[in-house]
Amino acid sequence: MKKILVGLLLGMIVLLGGCTSSQPKLSQMQIREITTKELEGDYKTVFKATMTILQDQNYIIKNADIETGLISCEKAVEKETTTGDVLMILFVDARYGVNSKVNVSATFTNLNKNVTRVRLNIQETVIEKSSFGNDEKSIFVTDKVIYDSLFNQITVETERLKALK
């Protein structure tokens, strides 16, 4: 009975592990459209608003240069443990675990004194730890909802900073 149960659980792990969601491949122009937005605000205000929002979300600023128009930052993310993770820990590798880090870069272009173009790039590096060592896999994030949310927060912060002037 135990052999059947273990076999069934391992079969489910393999079956579930093989399921991947296939998203349609986006063209470079589609990606640029998702990751770029023109914001109403002067260059310096939009730059500061973007830094504030990234820091509010616990990113550690690694580089910020207003002259070149670049912000790069990173944060570590602890993944929530799922049932599949527990099964892997119990039956396959006691040291199994998944964590990730997220890197964001923002570039700024001054279009005129009241409009600034911002391009965000988000990359998640998944770090799988096991008894066989660490395996890292980087994924470029193209989820429009994530970018829209960040741009909305930056827009609100830009308006707040403009109101303080």
N, C-alpha and C positions, 0 to 999 in steps of 0.2 A: 504494500500500500504506500509506504514512504517513497519507494522508487518511482511509482506512478505519479505521486504528488510532486516530487522534485522534477521529474521529467516534464510534467505539465507546466510547472512554473518556469522552467528554463525555456520551454517552447514558447511560452507567452512573452518572455523577455526578448527572445530572438525575433518573434513576430512583430512586437511593438517597436523594437529597435530598428527594424527595417522600414517602418512607415515614415515617410518624409513628405512634407507638404511641398509641392512643386509650384513655385511662383513663376509667372511668365518672365522671361529675361527682358529687362528694360534696356532701351537704347541709351547712349550717352546723353542725348538731348532730353529724354524723359527724366533721367537722373538729375540733370542740371536743373530742370524745371522744378523738381521736388526739393532740391537742396539749396536753391537760390531764391532770394526775395529782395525786392527793393522796398526800403523802409523810409518813411517820412521823418527825417531828422538829420541834423548835421553829423558829419563823420565822427567827431569826438564824442558826442552824446550817444550815438548808436554803439560805438565801441565800448564805452563805459557801461551801458545798459546790458550788453551781451556778457561782459565780464561779471557783472552783478548776478545775472540769472544763472550762469554756469556755477558760480560760487554758491548761490542759494541751493543748488542741486548737489552740493558736496563734491564738485569737481575740484581737483588741485590744479591750479594754473601752473603749467610748466614753463610757458613762454608767452609773453604779451609784449608786442612791439607796435605801438601806434603809428610809427613811421612807415613800417612795411605793411601794416594792416593785417597782422596775424596774431591770433590767440590759439594756443594749443594747451589742452588740459587732459586730465585722466582721473578716473576713479575706479576703485575696486568694488566688485559686486559679489555679494554672497548669494548664491542661488538657493532657492527654497528646496528642501529635500522632498522628492516625490516618492511614490510607492515603488517605482522602478529603481530608484536609487537605493532604497532600503533593501530590495531584493538582491541587487548587485552586491551590496555590502555583506548581506547574510550568506549568499551562495557562491559568489565568484571571488571577490577581493575585499577584504576587510578595510583596506585603506582607500577604497574607491571614493571619489568626490569630484564635484564639478564647481568651479568658480570662474569668474571672468573679470576682465577689466575693460572699461569703455574709454576710448580715446575720442576726443572731439577737437576738430580744428575749425576755426572760423577765419575767413578772409574777408576784408572790407575794401570796397571801391567807392571813392567819392565821386558821385555822378554830377552833382552840383551842390550848392551850399545848403540845400534842404532835402536832398535825397541821397541815401547811401545804400549800395548793394551789398548784401551779406550772403556769403555762401558757407554753409555748414557741412562738414563731413563727419559722419559718426561711424566708428569701427569698433566692433566688439571682438575681443580675443577671448575665446573659451579655453580655459585651462583645465584639462582633465588630469587628475592625480590618481595614480594607481601604483601597485607594487612594481610595475614595469617602468616607472618614471613619469615624467610630465609630458603631455601631448597638448600643443597649442594649435588652435585653428582660428584664423581671423575671418570675420564676416563683415562685409561692408553693409551697413544698415540703409535700406531704401524704403522704409515704411513711411509713407506720406503723412500719416497721423502723427508720428513722432516729430517730424520736422515742423508740421503745422503748429503743434503744441508749443515747441520751442520758439518759433517765430512769433506766435501770439504773445508769449510771455515777454519776449524782447520788445515787442511793440508797446505793450503796456508799460514796461519799465522805461522805455524811451519817452513816452508821453509823460510819465511821472517826473522824470528828470527835466524835461522841457518846462513843465509847470513850475519847477523849483527855481528856474532862472529868473 
